[in-house]
Amino acid sequence: MHLLKRAAALAALLSFTSFAAAIPIRAQDVKLPPTLTFTAYDTGSSGFGIAVAVGKMLKDKYQSEVRVLPAGNDVARLGPLKVGRANMSAMGIGSYFAQEGIFEFGVKDWGPQPLQVIVASTDCNVISLGVAKDAGVKEAKDLKGKRIGFVVGSPALNQNALAILAFGGLTRQDVKIAEFASYGAMWKGIINNEIDAAIASNISGQAKEAESSPRGLFYPKLPHSDAAGWARVAKVAPYFMPHKATCGTSASKEAPLESSGYPYPIFVVQGNQPDDVVYGIARAMNEGYDAYKDAVPGASGLNPKTQNFQWVLPVHPAAVKAFKEAKIWKDADEAHNQKLLARQKVLAAAWASFNTASAPDDKEAFQKAWMASRKDALVKAGMDPIFE
């Protein structure tokens, strides 16, 4: 809890003024606006703590004031980024759903978003369903009939929960879904005995709080040798990978936990962010890594030398420039990145053609028609729709 209080205190100290009128400043050849705004998950989440730690480094080393705005769901986190009121967001896999224009992003006001990565964290933790110890669950299949937390407006959290259920051969029809207004409220639901399981990183503040509560918390093992289980996961969430935890709830270096994961947080920007700002942030995060890597759990996963540049989201070209200068960007990374950038162009063109006056007004009809149009455009371009 001391760590969470420190992160919240740091966030409160980081001041904010509009970056729109900012004049870039120079520090060690890194240009940054004097003010920056990030969005992140709720206060107490590992993503929020990491964003605050990065913000402190930017203030200390480059005199760039940072404000970290906590938000309870993906739409709220990406809203400020979309309209230019935030420079960067510490996202989860909702960034991928936004790129694809699916779920909550397959509506008139959203559509596919050109989100591009600066850097993402893959650390000693995992992302899975944390389960109250008194729920009588030992493995994923035992979640049948249990109460599972969902967050309204957060397709990432909800799809992730469904992916872990799929590992156990379950669907949403096999469990009792309880919806909450935010990620923080969902995790209070574990403590208050309103639900039995919720999705989170096993190093998040919410997981730690639930672990120390009377109900307790643990993360069921997802054996990496269970090929059928992982095949089911891939059909629901192709971005999930087998990952081993050596830190956090239910794991240690001495007793690793076989579970699931993907990068989190994923620091993303809009593709139309000014190149000089993106380049400055990327270089600062790379060169300032030693200053924040031990500040909070999970921050060490932002190591520029261990980045997975061949994942499901493209890296912003200005960030690529910084990685090339650091001599950690390979030709295979460039080829993969160009394919992902091309995918974003296909999705943008499909959306522009579809979201016109002739598109259905009814939300359900709109989404159904959009998904069909989206599939046609991707297939025509020789790309996998993935979500249909």
Secondary structure, 3 states (H helix, E strand, C coil): CHHHHHHHHHHHHCCCCCHHHCCCEEECCEEECCEEEEEECCCCCHHHHHHHHHHHHHHHHHCCEEEEEECCCHHHHHHHHHCCCCCEEEECCHHHHHHHCCHHHCCCCCCCCCEEEEEECCCCCCEEEEECHHHCCCCHHHHCCCEEEEECCCHHHHHHHHHHHHHCCCCHHHCEEEEECCHHHHHHHHHCCCCCEEEEECCCHHHHHHHCCCCCCECCCCCCCCHHHHHHHHHHCCCCEEEEECCCCCCCCCCCEEEEECCCCEEEEECCCCHHHHHHHHHHHHHCHHHHCCCCCCHHHHCHHHCCCCCCCCECHHHHHHHHHCCCCCHHHHHHHHHHHHHHHHHHHHHHHHCCCCCCCCHHHHHHHHHHHHHHHHHHCCCCCCCC
